């Protein structure tokens, strides 16, 4: 099961540089608009120390972390929803991702011009959000024209859709993204999801600063206030420094450089973890034999769906799951000792998988 996070931002926000560091690649970068036209993508391991802990107690041939895919989408500009700067194409790329990582410029650099000549995070965020909301308004207007005719004929589902579309339109008219609309039941939420609205996608604001010690500056605070208002998340990091860290191949040298910069962990690791949390994902583990592995599933998934993340046959033929948690492994040191202590649970089809579960599936196909 793949999950994608699209990197967006105004030109020269540092998006492609950050993507290059994030994916340990040399993404095309430059201090001019539209360096990126076709989106680059990269699969990134999600840092999780629990996998290391498991591997200390249970030996396997290899260790496989869970991953996320990051997509570097070209810089948007004002008028993108009307096709400015190849905007329609770029908006289409955003529609395909699960979440948006919005890179916001929070640094001064005379060598890197800003598209509006003023460094103002609030204005930059508003520019992109406005383009996404305008595109959504047009999408909803087209949908309403079709659905309202059905609703007038007495179609109950169409009537429900009309109500939801009205709520969404009202929010957008008030300059509020679709993701701020609340009070929807499960059926209505599913409808919103099917609409693939750009402003309904969860957002992680990435404040790109010049110095890793400057992650609480005035511009970052502005972004945090905006994020709090629309229910989004924020990570502040120094994209240029993160790139330099990733260029150091020797791990000891890399660690020394980070210590010199006052970094306990990379900003990229924080960003990946925040993106993972933003998508409301959880991790379960399988251990022993060929591999110790982390798996990604949506929060509140049941045991058969977790089995299906490994292989569709596991879900189809699901019988039961044998489950224990990491604390039990740390305490008892082995699966055999966990069984002897009566800590191994047998769960059925209705079991909701918890973050950090270590699982073995029994199935029949």
FIDORO-646957 format. One line per 4 residues: number of its first residue (from 1); for each residue x, y, z of N, C-alpha, C. Coordinates in pm, whole numbers. Last residue first. Layout:
N
NUM) X,Y,Z,X,Y,Z,X,Y,Z  ...
END
This chain:
365
365) -555,-2037,197,-598,-2000,62,-605,-2126,-25  -553,-1924,523,-574,-2045,441,-625,-2001,304  -346,-1799,792,-442,-1786,682,-450,-1916,603  -221,-1612,1053,-256,-1745,1010,-365,-1734,904
361) 41,-1379,1110,-91,-1408,1056,-105,-1555,1019  184,-1208,1376,200,-1323,1287,58,-1358,1240  306,-884,1479,199,-976,1441,249,-1093,1355  329,-630,1706,411,-727,1634,320,-846,1606
357) 212,-291,1713,186,-435,1727,288,-516,1648  248,-24,1659,354,-93,1730,329,-240,1753  -84,74,1680,50,116,1638,154,44,1724  -314,-199,1653,-258,-85,1725,-118,-52,1676
353) -593,-307,1470,-448,-310,1486,-400,-181,1553  -878,-440,1598,-824,-316,1542,-675,-309,1573  -1036,-744,1527,-931,-678,1604,-880,-554,1530  -1215,-893,1388,-1260,-761,1434,-1153,-685,1512
349) -1102,-1141,1331,-1124,-1046,1221,-1161,-906,1267  -900,-1206,1630,-979,-1242,1513,-999,-1127,1416  -599,-1295,1807,-704,-1198,1771,-772,-1240,1640  -428,-1408,2077,-484,-1454,1951,-605,-1366,1920
345) -128,-1289,2232,-273,-1286,2217,-314,-1343,2082  118,-1365,2459,84,-1372,2317,-67,-1383,2304  168,-1382,2726,149,-1247,2671,115,-1248,2522  242,-1602,2874,100,-1582,2844,68,-1446,2785
341) 501,-1665,2905,446,-1569,3002,298,-1541,2978  545,-1821,2684,548,-1885,2816,486,-1796,2923  540,-1621,2487,437,-1725,2490,430,-1789,2628  775,-1486,2559,647,-1414,2559,531,-1514,2565
337) 965,-1679,2513,942,-1635,2651,811,-1559,2663  947,-1689,2233,919,-1809,2313,888,-1772,2458  1029,-1437,2157,891,-1475,2136,853,-1598,2219  1239,-1271,2404,1217,-1360,2290,1069,-1391,2277
333) 1248,-1075,2612,1367,-1100,2528,1345,-1191,2406  1071,-968,2795,1090,-1114,2796,1201,-1162,2700  1083,-685,2762,1084,-746,2895,1125,-893,2892  1074,-646,2487,1185,-589,2564,1197,-656,2700
329) 830,-773,2432,954,-826,2375,1075,-775,2453  650,-610,2566,662,-750,2606,793,-811,2555  682,-376,2422,721,-377,2563,738,-520,2614  571,-444,2174,716,-424,2185,763,-430,2330
325) 314,-701,2199,365,-565,2179,514,-555,2211  159,-952,1988,216,-906,2116,274,-767,2092  -58,-1184,1827,-14,-1046,1849,53,-1030,1985  -172,-1363,1558,-104,-1377,1688,-30,-1247,1712
321) -482,-1372,1395,-353,-1306,1411,-300,-1333,1550  -665,-1594,1174,-642,-1524,1300,-506,-1455,1296  -740,-1619,897,-799,-1702,1003,-787,-1630,1137  -772,-1498,567,-740,-1469,707,-814,-1561,803
317) -774,-1515,291,-779,-1638,367,-753,-1620,516  -764,-1245,211,-873,-1332,164,-888,-1456,251  -526,-1159,331,-654,-1100,372,-770,-1191,333  -338,-1313,202,-343,-1318,348,-476,-1263,398
313) -367,-1238,-62,-411,-1373,-23,-422,-1386,128  -245,-989,-69,-391,-996,-79,-444,-1134,-38  5,-928,172,-34,-997,48,-186,-1010,46  42,-712,349,152,-802,317,127,-874,185
309) -200,-594,367,-88,-507,334,35,-589,296  -363,-798,458,-367,-766,316,-257,-672,272  -321,-781,730,-268,-897,659,-262,-870,509  -468,-549,771,-323,-548,796,-257,-665,724
305) -719,-645,715,-664,-542,627,-512,-530,647  -754,-829,928,-748,-878,790,-689,-776,693  -746,-645,1160,-642,-744,1135,-639,-796,991  -843,-309,1060,-860,-434,1132,-757,-537,1084
301) -741,31,1111,-753,-87,1025,-768,-212,1112  -695,257,1261,-823,188,1281,-845,73,1183  -484,419,1021,-529,403,1160,-668,341,1162  -363,237,738,-438,348,797,-478,317,941
297) -27,96,752,-171,83,729,-242,206,786  292,-28,679,208,90,693,62,56,663  532,-226,854,427,-215,753,338,-95,784  866,-339,895,759,-247,935,661,-232,819
293) 1029,-652,958,976,-551,866,865,-468,929  1285,-874,939,1209,-794,1036,1160,-673,959  1301,-1165,730,1312,-1021,753,1232,-975,875  1316,-1445,732,1384,-1371,627,1400,-1223,659
289) 1285,-1489,1077,1302,-1554,947,1376,-1468,849  1121,-1206,1238,1179,-1340,1234,1191,-1395,1094  816,-1017,1234,953,-1040,1279,993,-1186,1268  628,-732,1143,643,-877,1137,790,-906,1164
285) 448,-457,1287,572,-524,1251,552,-674,1234  267,-157,1200,279,-284,1270,402,-355,1216  193,184,1227,291,84,1188,271,-44,1268  -53,406,1088,11,336,1199,105,230,1142
281) -151,733,975,-107,597,951,-53,536,1080  -237,996,916,-306,910,1012,-280,763,982  -91,1169,772,-178,1081,695,-255,983,783  63,1283,972,-38,1364,906,-139,1279,830
277) 253,1088,1029,146,1115,1125,31,1192,1063  407,1117,799,348,987,830,231,1005,926  495,1376,829,414,1341,713,341,1210,735  649,1346,1060,532,1433,1064,438,1403,947
273) 851,1180,963,764,1132,1071,637,1215,1079  966,1353,775,910,1224,732,811,1173,837  1050,1563,945,955,1588,837,887,1459,792  1238,1440,1104,1119,1498,1166,1009,1521,1062
269) 1422,1374,906,1357,1267,983,1231,1318,1050  1493,1632,827,1426,1544,732,1355,1430,804  1633,1732,1035,1501,1788,1010,1421,1702,915  1800,1476,1222,1785,1560,1103,1643,1615,1095
265) 1869,1522,1571,1819,1442,1460,1804,1533,1340  2008,1707,1711,1998,1573,1768,1949,1474,1663  2222,1963,1614,2106,1882,1573,2112,1743,1636  2430,2148,1621,2334,2143,1731,2210,2063,1700
261) 2627,2139,1439,2513,2225,1405,2407,2226,1514  2789,1950,1556,2842,2086,1541,2729,2186,1512  2623,1731,1522,2650,1780,1658,2703,1922,1655  2638,1703,1244,2511,1736,1307,2530,1791,1448
257) 2907,1632,1219,2859,1757,1157,2727,1800,1221  2903,1386,1350,2986,1495,1402,2938,1630,1348  2736,1241,1178,2695,1264,1316,2773,1379,1378  2897,1236,948,2765,1298,943,2717,1333,1084
253) 3110,1088,1041,3132,1228,1002,3000,1304,998  2974,847,1075,3038,913,1190,3063,1060,1162  2890,787,815,2791,811,919,2851,881,1041  2996,916,513,3043,849,634,2950,887,751
249) 2874,1091,330,2845,948,323,2887,874,449  2720,1387,315,2827,1322,391,2796,1172,399  2492,1480,201,2605,1460,111,2723,1392,181  2319,1527,408,2296,1407,328,2412,1378,230
245) 2414,1772,499,2421,1654,586,2412,1527,502  2345,1939,287,2486,1917,318,2505,1793,405  2067,1932,310,2131,1881,189,2278,1850,212  2035,2060,551,1993,1920,541,2056,1855,418
241) 2117,2314,475,2201,2237,569,2165,2089,562  1900,2382,312,2035,2382,256,2129,2299,343  1677,2368,489,1688,2280,374,1829,2270,318  1630,2362,808,1718,2437,717,1749,2347,598
237) 1289,2353,931,1422,2296,908,1500,2385,811  989,2293,1103,1086,2394,1058,1223,2328,1044  667,2176,1045,805,2136,1076,896,2247,1022  324,2154,1131,438,2237,1093,569,2169,1133
233) -14,2072,1022,105,2050,1102,220,2136,1049  -355,2210,1043,-241,2150,975,-124,2133,1071  -589,2349,1108,-573,2210,1150,-459,2137,1081  -605,2616,1054,-666,2525,956,-637,2378,985
229) -488,2738,1279,-622,2779,1237,-686,2680,1141  -235,2629,1288,-327,2603,1400,-470,2634,1360  -124,2737,1058,-146,2592,1066,-245,2558,1177  -102,3006,1132,-189,2968,1020,-224,2820,1028
225) 85,2979,1337,-46,3035,1366,-147,2998,1258  305,2882,1197,244,2800,1302,103,2850,1336  366,3103,1038,320,2979,975,250,2890,1077  453,3282,1233,337,3315,1148,278,3189,1086
221) 678,3150,1326,564,3169,1416,437,3204,1338  845,3179,1106,800,3046,1144,677,3056,1234  891,3454,1121,821,3399,1005,766,3260,1035  1033,3478,1363,903,3543,1348,823,3485,1231
217) 1187,3156,1445,1186,3299,1412,1044,3350,1386  1259,2905,1523,1146,2968,1594,1138,3117,1562  1484,2808,1402,1355,2745,1367,1235,2802,1443  1755,2858,1389,1662,2970,1371,1521,2920,1339
213) 1943,2667,1378,1916,2723,1510,1814,2834,1507  1974,2613,1110,1898,2517,1190,1870,2565,1332  1924,2888,894,2008,2833,1000,1926,2735,1083  1725,2947,708,1865,2946,665,1954,2871,764
209) 1423,2746,670,1501,2855,727,1646,2844,681  1116,2658,567,1255,2646,523,1332,2768,572  864,2491,710,928,2623,714,1076,2606,681  619,2315,578,762,2299,605,826,2437,596
205) 304,2205,672,383,2321,633,529,2299,674  109,1956,557,224,1976,646,300,2097,593  -236,1892,518,-118,1973,482,-15,1975,595  -479,1679,360,-406,1724,479,-276,1792,439
201) -705,1800,110,-591,1716,146,-523,1769,272  -887,1979,33,-930,1882,135,-814,1797,183  -798,2126,-174,-789,2190,-42,-843,2100,68  -852,1953,-388,-713,1988,-355,-701,2043,-214
197) -1076,1681,-380,-1055,1825,-374,-914,1856,-326  -1183,1427,-455,-1039,1458,-469,-1013,1609,-473  -1428,1319,-416,-1423,1442,-495,-1279,1483,-527  -1400,1112,-240,-1415,1078,-382,-1406,1200,-472
193) -1399,1249,3,-1277,1183,-43,-1283,1155,-192  -1666,1323,17,-1563,1427,7,-1433,1368,-46  -1778,1065,47,-1810,1147,-70,-1703,1253,-91  -1680,995,294,-1640,915,179,-1667,990,50
189) -1813,1178,452,-1667,1185,442,-1616,1108,321  -2072,1082,424,-2039,1213,369,-1888,1231,355  -2048,839,559,-2088,840,418,-2051,972,351  -1979,925,819,-1886,843,741,-1919,845,592
185) -2077,1276,853,-2080,1135,890,-1990,1056,795  -1927,1588,949,-1974,1498,845,-1977,1354,896  -1819,1789,1108,-1956,1745,1134,-2013,1653,1028  -1632,2032,904,-1646,1927,1006,-1793,1885,1017
181) -1397,2171,689,-1539,2135,705,-1551,2016,799  -1133,2204,639,-1183,2262,764,-1330,2229,788  -1074,2109,388,-1040,2023,502,-1090,2078,634  -1131,2314,212,-1231,2210,230,-1202,2122,351
177) -1025,2634,348,-1006,2512,269,-1108,2404,304  -1196,2940,333,-1156,2831,420,-1140,2704,337  -1315,3158,212,-1169,3145,207,-1117,3043,307  -1580,3138,195,-1530,3215,310,-1377,3204,322
173) -1611,2968,-15,-1652,3108,-35,-1600,3198,76  -1540,2731,113,-1450,2788,13,-1483,2934,-14  -1768,2693,276,-1634,2709,335,-1540,2777,237  -1967,2668,80,-1975,2776,178,-1839,2802,241
169) -1887,2434,-50,-1887,2561,-123,-1889,2680,-28  -1930,2247,154,-1796,2268,101,-1786,2403,30  -2206,2266,184,-2117,2293,298,-1976,2325,250  -2289,2187,-72,-2323,2321,-23,-2232,2360,93
165) -2204,1924,-80,-2145,2019,-174,-2171,2163,-130  -2379,1818,112,-2234,1821,137,-2165,1922,46  -2628,1852,-16,-2603,1912,115,-2453,1925,143  -2592,1698,-246,-2618,1842,-260,-2588,1914,-128
161) -2569,1443,-138,-2453,1504,-203,-2470,1655,-216  -2828,1400,-49,-2718,1403,48,-2597,1473,-12  -2956,1396,-296,-2993,1499,-200,-2883,1514,-94  -2847,1168,-407,-2818,1297,-469,-2849,1412,-374
157) -2965,982,-241,-2821,997,-239,-2779,1131,-299  -3238,1013,-312,-3192,1041,-175,-3041,1064,-169  -3402,1162,-575,-3292,1070,-545,-3230,1107,-410  -3592,1340,-662,-3621,1261,-543,-3514,1161,-505
153) -3532,1510,-860,-3615,1395,-900,-3646,1304,-782  -3361,1684,-745,-3497,1732,-770,-3591,1618,-809  -3126,1537,-757,-3189,1561,-626,-3333,1605,-643  -3058,1552,-1029,-3096,1423,-971,-3171,1442,-839
149) -2993,1823,-1043,-3102,1769,-1128,-3151,1636,-1072  -2775,1839,-873,-2900,1908,-837,-3018,1860,-919  -2566,1708,-1006,-2631,1644,-892,-2765,1708,-857  -2478,1881,-1213,-2528,1747,-1244,-2613,1690,-1131
145) -2406,2112,-1073,-2497,2123,-1189,-2558,1987,-1222  -2215,2021,-894,-2348,2062,-847,-2449,2068,-960  -1988,1977,-1053,-2055,1863,-989,-2197,1899,-949  -1918,2237,-1125,-1950,2140,-1230,-2028,2022,-1172
141) -1868,2339,-869,-1974,2398,-953,-2016,2302,-1063  -1648,2189,-789,-1776,2172,-721,-1891,2227,-803  -1451,2287,-965,-1483,2145,-965,-1620,2120,-901  -1441,2552,-887,-1481,2520,-1024,-1522,2373,-1036
137) -1349,2520,-626,-1478,2585,-652,-1530,2549,-790  -1095,2408,-671,-1199,2328,-606,-1338,2387,-631  -961,2624,-783,-976,2501,-862,-1087,2414,-804  -970,2791,-559,-1037,2832,-684,-1061,2710,-773
133) -810,2645,-380,-953,2663,-351,-1031,2707,-475  -558,2660,-499,-619,2529,-476,-770,2542,-455  -520,2936,-495,-524,2866,-623,-589,2728,-609  -519,2981,-217,-621,3042,-301,-633,2970,-435
129) -288,2846,-136,-420,2800,-90,-532,2854,-176  -93,3008,-264,-113,2868,-305,-249,2817,-262  -136,3256,-134,-131,3246,-280,-160,3103,-326  -113,3198,138,-244,3240,84,-248,3226,-67
125) 158,3145,153,63,3039,182,-73,3072,122  257,3402,93,293,3287,9,193,3173,27  155,3555,303,114,3584,166,142,3467,74  291,3434,516,145,3436,515,93,3461,374
121) 566,3478,454,508,3343,454,357,3341,446  728,3693,272,610,3700,357,539,3564,355  963,3867,131,955,3741,204,841,3752,304  920,4006,-188,899,4025,-44,888,3889,22
117) 930,3954,-459,1032,4043,-403,1016,4071,-254  776,3757,-558,708,3885,-536,800,3988,-470  958,3549,-586,874,3584,-702,800,3717,-684  1283,3627,-468,1147,3583,-438,1057,3630,-552
113) 1613,3518,-563,1502,3613,-567,1370,3548,-530  1891,3453,-406,1775,3374,-450,1653,3466,-448  2076,3623,-308,2111,3550,-430,1996,3467,-486  1980,3716,-71,1977,3809,-185,2012,3740,-316
109) 1780,3560,141,1900,3531,62,1893,3616,-65  1604,3473,431,1651,3582,345,1775,3534,269  1335,3237,493,1476,3279,497,1499,3395,401  1110,3086,464,1123,3165,586,1267,3213,603
105) 894,2957,230,1022,3026,246,1021,3115,370  748,2647,270,729,2792,284,863,2858,310  614,2369,122,741,2432,160,724,2584,156  380,2150,214,387,2285,158,514,2355,210
101) 286,1851,131,394,1908,212,426,2044,150  -25,1697,125,57,1805,70,161,1848,172  -131,1359,51,-115,1474,139,-21,1575,74  -162,1188,-164,-247,1169,-46,-242,1290,48
97) -180,1302,-512,-110,1265,-388,-207,1255,-271  -320,1392,-735,-286,1249,-728,-220,1207,-597  -344,1665,-729,-465,1585,-709,-434,1438,-686  -94,1751,-805,-131,1760,-664,-251,1671,-635
93) -113,1718,-1082,-17,1637,-1007,-51,1637,-858  -301,1915,-1140,-334,1775,-1165,-240,1682,-1090  -154,2140,-1093,-267,2111,-1004,-310,1966,-1020  17,2126,-1312,72,2110,-1178,-38,2076,-1078
89) -160,2171,-1522,-84,2046,-1519,-33,2020,-1377  -250,2427,-1462,-345,2316,-1466,-275,2182,-1456  -11,2591,-1482,-76,2561,-1355,-170,2442,-1357  180,2692,-1651,141,2551,-1668,65,2499,-1547
85) 165,2960,-1571,281,2879,-1535,254,2730,-1548  -191,2967,-1548,-64,3041,-1546,50,2948,-1503  -436,2842,-1536,-340,2792,-1634,-208,2866,-1636  -591,2918,-1335,-634,2963,-1468,-533,2924,-1576
81) -458,2829,-1118,-588,2767,-1143,-646,2809,-1278  -239,3003,-1116,-220,2863,-1158,-352,2796,-1193  -246,3257,-1022,-309,3234,-1151,-297,3091,-1200  68,3262,-870,-65,3320,-873,-123,3305,-1014
77) 232,2942,-904,231,3088,-899,87,3135,-898  416,2654,-786,296,2720,-833,313,2872,-827  683,2448,-880,639,2565,-806,517,2629,-869  611,2094,-934,663,2225,-976,604,2340,-895
73) 661,1851,-682,572,1912,-781,617,2054,-809  802,1567,-593,842,1708,-607,761,1770,-720  677,1335,-370,672,1379,-510,702,1529,-514  765,1061,-170,755,1207,-182,765,1244,-328
69) 632,780,-17,679,837,-143,658,988,-140  753,601,266,659,695,206,718,743,75  790,277,429,832,389,344,717,483,311  931,71,690,820,114,606,862,241,531
65) 1243,-115,671,1153,-13,727,1033,11,636  1370,-427,715,1304,-346,612,1210,-244,677  1653,-620,757,1560,-531,826,1502,-435,722  1734,-971,706,1741,-829,675,1634,-752,751
61) 1729,-1214,841,1827,-1193,735,1843,-1046,699  1700,-1171,1200,1643,-1194,1067,1750,-1165,964  1643,-1218,1548,1734,-1211,1435,1660,-1242,1304  1521,-1030,1800,1480,-1131,1703,1567,-1116,1579
57) 1648,-834,1949,1596,-952,2018,1557,-1065,1923  1724,-636,1778,1819,-675,1882,1777,-806,1949  1500,-593,1627,1611,-668,1566,1719,-706,1666  1345,-433,1794,1299,-568,1759,1416,-652,1710
53) 1501,-199,1785,1481,-271,1912,1438,-415,1886  1474,-124,1519,1607,-158,1570,1597,-239,1699  1205,-64,1521,1252,-172,1435,1391,-218,1478  1193,156,1684,1133,32,1732,1181,-88,1650
49) 1285,374,1549,1381,304,1634,1326,172,1688  1228,470,1238,1152,410,1348,1248,325,1432  1186,673,952,1271,637,1067,1188,583,1183  1083,547,651,1032,618,768,1116,578,890
45) 1257,591,342,1229,510,461,1181,596,577  1109,703,41,1188,742,157,1155,651,276  1118,724,-302,1070,643,-190,1164,665,-73  1043,1003,-508,1142,922,-439,1080,849,-322
41) 996,1182,-815,943,1113,-697,1053,1026,-638  939,1485,-996,1028,1378,-953,963,1308,-835  704,1601,-1238,738,1576,-1098,838,1462,-1081  810,1820,-1492,756,1688,-1462,798,1651,-1320
37) 934,2062,-1391,811,2061,-1472,741,1927,-1455  1134,2260,-1193,1070,2129,-1202,944,2142,-1287  1184,2525,-1234,1294,2431,-1253,1237,2291,-1273  1001,2741,-1217,970,2622,-1296,1093,2538,-1331
33) 1215,3029,-1177,1085,2962,-1170,1078,2841,-1261  1542,2991,-1033,1450,3052,-1129,1324,2969,-1130  1775,2876,-916,1707,2992,-859,1628,3066,-966  1739,2514,-912,1794,2639,-966,1716,2756,-913
29) 1768,2158,-956,1739,2275,-874,1802,2398,-936  1683,1822,-988,1717,1944,-1060,1677,2065,-977  1808,1615,-727,1694,1667,-802,1736,1798,-869  2001,1402,-653,2034,1535,-704,1919,1584,-791
25) 1905,1233,-346,1928,1241,-490,1968,1382,-526  1800,1172,-99,1942,1145,-122,1974,1145,-271  1550,1263,-52,1559,1135,-123,1704,1096,-154  1604,1500,85,1509,1403,138,1528,1266,76
21) 1767,1647,-85,1820,1599,43,1734,1485,97  1586,1688,-294,1713,1623,-320,1774,1567,-193  1386,1832,-161,1355,1699,-216,1483,1621,-243  1524,2066,-105,1477,1982,5,1446,1841,-44
17) 1558,2158,-364,1676,2132,-282,1639,2039,-167  1290,2195,-435,1369,2092,-504,1497,2058,-429  1218,2404,-247,1147,2277,-256,1231,2166,-320  1281,2661,-202,1378,2561,-160,1324,2420,-170
13) 1129,2852,-312,1107,2831,-168,1207,2731,-113  1139,2898,-584,1251,2944,-502,1224,2937,-351  786,2918,-642,923,2904,-693,1024,2964,-596  586,2798,-364,616,2897,-466,757,2872,-520
9) 509,2446,-335,557,2573,-283,576,2671,-398  493,2097,-248,452,2212,-325,510,2338,-261  531,1757,-254,599,1880,-213,556,1994,-305  299,1513,-163,345,1602,-268,408,1728,-212
5) 322,1190,-60,315,1326,-7,376,1419,-112  159,875,-69,240,977,-133,215,1114,-72  174,536,-1,123,665,43,217,772,-10  80,207,-103,167,323,-113,99,450,-67
1) 86,-119,0,0,0,0,89,124,0
END
